Amino acid sequence: MWFLDEAVIAVRAGDGGGGNISFRREKYVPKGGPDGGDGGRGGDFIFVADARLASLLDFRYKREYEAESGQHGMASNCTGKSGEDLILKVPVGTLIKDALTHEVIIDLTADGQVFRCCKGGRGGKGNAHFATSTHQTPRFAQPGEKGEERHLKLELKLMADVGIIGFPNAGKSTLIAHISEAKPKIADYPFTTLVPHLGVVKWGSYGGIVVADIPGLIEGAHEGKGLGIRFLRHVERTRLFIHVLDLSPFTNREPQEDYEIVNRELKAFNPELAQRPQIVALNKADITESKEKLPELLKYFGALGIKVMVISAATGEGLKELVNYMGKEVERIKGIQP
């Protein structure tokens, strides 16, 4: 499972170099005086959001990072070299928190966004700075300052226009595989999808709609049951939900009940999610027994004012209509003129 959406790391900026204690020793300068140079500045620690990344996997094994320290000052008033900044790239959608207080420090939501997390220490002054008329041979210099350090928790929340939600085995993975180039694992047992998958759906003049297949939610997910809170947070950034309901007679489940359970979990996790627009996709409509449920379900969701699309993710039935409606809804929500 090559996906990681949480990591705790220790980061440290570089220390400043110490000032130099030195005196001129030239043959024809009998009273040379101090010429110790300043230390170089320590490198900063910087995060950069990169849209090409989709996981925090790089932080799986390495948990401590330190920027380069500045070099010490040298003779002849030469300043030490400053330390190189350490730049770490993280996926767009990474939330950076203080690991001890859990306070949110910054949310990196744009490609190329830069966050200077820790500043490097200043270099110390060499003894040349401390010469005075009454103290012409100072034999001391400043040490460099320590670089800032922090313990951080990184949390990734996928950035997507549309989130596909629903119970395990409702057909979410099959749906995203048919409408995009995503290739999730598909099988006939619960929790086939153990990681979120992103796909891009081509849509008109709009560059593409980013769709996320969110692993199956079950009752009690907001308390950590099933795949729980680990993946519930990935729906927080989506603008629109496609709620896939399984019409198959082989599940011994009722679509209305599944709809209500998943929405209760969304509300319990974050009340704002319950107000987000949804499209209900009644899936596996190609099965004869499934068609018998349609009149009752259409009446049920019609009374709720919920848009319903009848589809079969396996055969492609209704998917073109679903994508068209989804695209128009995303444009409407984003305020994009068609």
C-alpha positions in Angstrom: 0.0 0.0 0.0 2.2 2.8 -1.3 0.2 5.7 0.1 0.9 7.6 3.3 -1.2 10.5 4.5 0.3 11.1 7.9 3.8 11.7 9.1 5.5 13.1 12.2 8.9 14.6 11.6 11.6 16.7 13.4 13.0 19.6 11.4 15.9 21.9 12.2 17.4 24.9 10.5 21.2 25.2 10.3 23.2 26.8 13.0 25.1 30.0 12.3 28.9 29.8 12.1 31.0 31.2 14.9 33.0 34.4 14.5 36.8 34.0 14.1 39.5 35.2 16.4 42.5 36.2 14.3 45.2 38.9 14.1 47.2 40.2 11.1 50.7 38.7 11.0 52.2 40.5 8.0 55.9 41.3 8.0 55.6 45.0 7.1 52.6 45.7 9.3 54.0 45.7 12.9 50.7 46.6 14.5 48.3 44.5 12.5 45.3 44.2 14.8 42.3 41.9 14.8 41.0 40.6 11.4 38.6 37.7 12.4 35.7 37.4 10.0 32.0 36.7 10.7 30.4 33.3 10.7 28.0 32.4 7.9 24.3 32.2 8.3 22.6 28.8 8.8 20.3 27.5 6.1 16.6 27.8 6.4 14.1 24.9 6.4 11.5 25.3 3.7 8.4 23.4 2.5 7.2 23.6 -1.1 3.8 22.3 -2.2 4.2 20.2 -5.4 1.1 19.0 -7.4 3.1 16.1 -8.9 3.2 14.4 -5.5 0.2 12.4 -4.1 1.5 10.9 -0.9 3.8 11.5 2.1 5.6 8.3 1.4 9.0 10.1 1.4 8.6 10.6 5.1 7.9 6.9 5.9 11.5 6.0 6.9 13.3 9.3 7.4 11.9 11.4 10.2 14.6 13.9 11.0 15.8 16.7 8.7 18.4 19.4 9.3 19.5 22.2 7.0 23.2 23.0 6.5 25.0 25.1 9.1 27.0 28.2 8.2 30.8 28.0 8.2 32.9 29.7 10.8 34.5 33.0 10.0 38.1 33.1 8.7 41.1 35.3 9.0 41.6 38.4 6.8 38.0 39.5 7.6 36.6 36.7 5.5 33.0 35.8 6.2 32.2 32.1 6.4 30.0 30.6 3.8 26.2 30.5 4.6 24.5 27.2 4.8 22.3 25.9 2.0 18.5 26.0 2.6 16.9 22.6 2.9 13.8 22.4 0.7 11.3 19.6 1.2 8.5 19.0 -1.3 5.1 17.9 -0.1 1.8 17.2 -1.9 -0.6 20.0 -2.5 -3.2 19.7 0.3 -0.7 19.0 3.1 -1.7 20.4 6.5 1.3 21.2 8.7 0.6 21.1 12.5 2.7 21.4 15.6 3.2 17.8 16.8 3.0 18.7 20.4 0.1 21.2 20.6 -1.7 20.1 17.3 -2.1 23.7 16.4 -2.4 24.2 12.6 0.6 26.2 11.3 -0.2 26.3 7.6 -2.3 24.6 5.0 -0.5 24.2 1.7 -3.3 24.3 -0.9 -1.7 25.7 -4.0 1.0 24.3 -6.3 4.3 26.0 -5.7 3.2 27.5 -2.3 6.3 28.1 -0.1 6.5 28.0 3.6 9.7 29.0 5.5 9.2 26.8 8.5 12.5 27.4 10.5 15.0 30.2 10.1 18.7 29.5 10.2 20.8 31.0 13.0 22.8 34.2 12.4 26.5 33.9 12.1 28.6 35.3 15.0 30.7 38.4 14.7 34.5 38.0 14.4 36.9 39.8 16.8 37.5 42.5 14.2 34.1 44.0 15.2 35.1 44.4 18.8 38.3 46.5 18.4 38.1 49.9 20.1 40.6 52.6 20.9 40.9 51.3 24.4 40.7 47.6 23.6 42.7 47.1 20.4 43.3 43.4 20.6 40.0 41.7 21.5 40.6 38.0 22.0 36.9 36.9 21.8 34.2 36.6 19.1 30.5 35.8 19.0 29.3 32.2 18.6 26.8 31.5 16.0 23.1 31.3 16.8 21.3 28.0 16.9 18.8 27.4 14.1 15.1 27.0 14.9 13.8 23.5 15.3 10.2 22.1 15.5 8.4 18.8 15.7 5.7 18.7 13.1 2.8 16.5 12.1 2.0 16.4 8.4 -1.5 15.5 7.3 -2.5 15.1 3.7 -6.0 15.9 2.6 -6.6 15.2 -1.1 -7.5 18.1 -3.3 -10.4 17.0 -5.6 -13.4 18.6 -7.1 -15.6 15.5 -6.6 -15.5 12.9 -4.0 -17.0 9.4 -4.7 -18.5 8.1 -1.4 -20.5 5.1 -0.3 -20.3 1.8 1.4 -17.6 -0.8 0.6 -18.3 -2.7 -2.7 -20.9 -0.2 -3.9 -18.9 0.2 -7.1 -16.9 3.3 -6.5 -13.6 1.9 -7.8 -15.3 0.6 -10.9 -16.9 4.0 -11.5 -13.7 6.0 -11.3 -11.9 3.5 -13.4 -14.5 3.9 -16.2 -14.8 7.7 -16.2 -11.1 8.5 -15.7 -7.6 7.0 -16.2 -7.3 5.9 -12.6 -6.6 2.2 -12.0 -7.8 1.2 -8.5 -7.9 -2.4 -7.3 -11.3 -3.9 -8.1 -12.7 -7.1 -6.4 -15.9 -8.5 -4.9 -15.0 -8.3 -1.2 -15.3 -5.4 1.3 -12.5 -2.8 1.6 -10.9 -3.6 -1.7 -9.9 0.0 -1.8 -7.5 0.7 1.0 -6.1 4.0 -0.3 -7.8 7.0 -1.9 -7.4 7.2 -5.7 -7.4 10.3 -7.8 -8.6 10.5 -11.4 -9.0 13.3 -13.9 -12.3 13.3 -15.9 -12.1 15.2 -19.2 -14.9 17.7 -19.4 -15.6 20.3 -22.2 -13.4 23.3 -22.3 -12.7 22.9 -18.6 -9.2 21.5 -18.1 -10.4 18.4 -16.2 -12.4 17.5 -13.2 -10.3 15.9 -10.4 -12.3 13.0 -8.8 -11.3 11.1 -5.7 -12.4 7.6 -4.9 -12.7 7.6 -1.1 -12.4 4.2 0.6 -15.7 2.7 1.9 -17.3 4.3 4.8 -19.3 2.2 7.3 -21.5 3.0 10.4 -19.2 4.3 13.1 -16.5 5.6 10.7 -16.3 9.0 12.5 -15.3 7.0 15.6 -12.6 5.1 13.8 -14.5 2.0 12.7 -13.5 0.4 9.4 -11.1 2.7 7.6 -12.6 5.4 9.8 -11.3 8.9 10.3 -8.1 8.2 8.4 -10.0 8.6 5.1 -13.0 10.7 6.2 -10.8 13.8 6.2 -10.1 13.4 2.5 -13.7 14.3 1.7 -13.4 17.7 3.4 -11.9 19.5 0.5 -14.2 18.2 -2.2 -16.9 20.5 -3.6 -19.4 17.8 -4.7 -20.2 14.2 -3.7 -21.2 11.4 -5.9 -22.9 9.0 -3.5 -22.8 5.5 -4.9 -25.6 3.2 -3.7 -25.6 -0.5 -4.5 -28.9 -1.8 -5.9 -27.7 -5.4 -6.1 -30.0 -7.9 -4.3 -27.0 -9.9 -3.2 -25.8 -7.5 -0.5 -28.8 -7.8 1.8 -28.7 -4.0 2.3 -31.2 -1.3 1.7 -30.0 1.7 -0.4 -32.1 4.2 1.6 -30.5 3.0 4.9 -27.0 3.1 3.4 -27.6 6.7 2.2 -28.7 7.8 5.7 -25.9 6.0 7.5 -23.1 7.5 5.3 -24.7 11.0 5.7 -24.9 10.6 9.4 -21.2 9.7 9.5 -20.3 12.8 7.4 -22.3 15.0 9.7 -20.8 13.6 12.8 -17.3 14.1 11.4 -17.9 17.6 10.1 -21.4 19.1 10.1 -20.6 21.2 7.1 -20.2 18.1 5.0 -23.9 17.3 5.4 -24.7 20.5 3.5 -22.4 19.8 0.6 -24.2 19.0 -2.8 -24.6 15.4 -3.6 -25.5 13.3 -6.7 -26.9 9.9 -5.8 -25.8 7.3 -8.3 -27.9 4.1 -8.1 -25.4 1.5 -9.3 -25.7 -2.0 -10.7 -29.0 -1.1 -12.4 -28.1 -3.7 -15.1 -29.3 -6.5 -12.8 -32.9 -7.4 -13.3 -33.8 -7.6 -9.6 -32.2 -4.1 -9.1 -34.7 -2.5 -11.6 -37.6 -3.5 -9.3 -36.3 -1.2 -6.6 -36.1 1.9 -8.8 -39.6 3.3 -8.6 -39.5 3.4 -4.8 -36.0 4.9 -4.7 -36.8 7.6 -7.2 -39.8 8.6 -5.2 -37.7 8.6 -1.9 -34.9 10.8 -3.3 -37.3 12.9 -5.2 -39.0 13.8 -1.9 -35.6 14.8 -0.5 -34.8 17.0 -3.6 -31.7 14.9 -4.3 -30.5 14.5 -7.9 -30.5 10.8 -8.9 -28.7 9.1 -11.7 -29.3 5.4 -12.6 -26.1 3.8 -13.7 -24.2 0.6 -14.1 -20.5 1.2 -13.6 -19.7 -2.3 -14.9 -21.5 -1.9 -18.3 -21.2 1.9 -18.7 -25.0 2.5 -18.6 -25.8 6.1 -17.6 -22.1 7.1 -17.1 -22.1 9.7 -19.9 -25.2 11.4 -18.4 -23.6 11.2 -15.0 -20.3 12.9 -16.2 -22.2 15.6 -18.0 -24.3 16.5 -15.0 -21.3 16.3 -12.7 -19.3 18.6 -15.0 -22.1 21.2 -15.0 -22.4 21.0 -11.3 -18.7 21.6 -10.7 -18.8 24.6 -13.1 -21.8 26.0 -11.3 -20.2 25.5 -7.8 -16.9 27.0 -9.0 -18.6 29.9 -10.8 -17.1 28.9 -14.2 -18.9 30.1 -17.3 -19.6 27.3 -19.7 
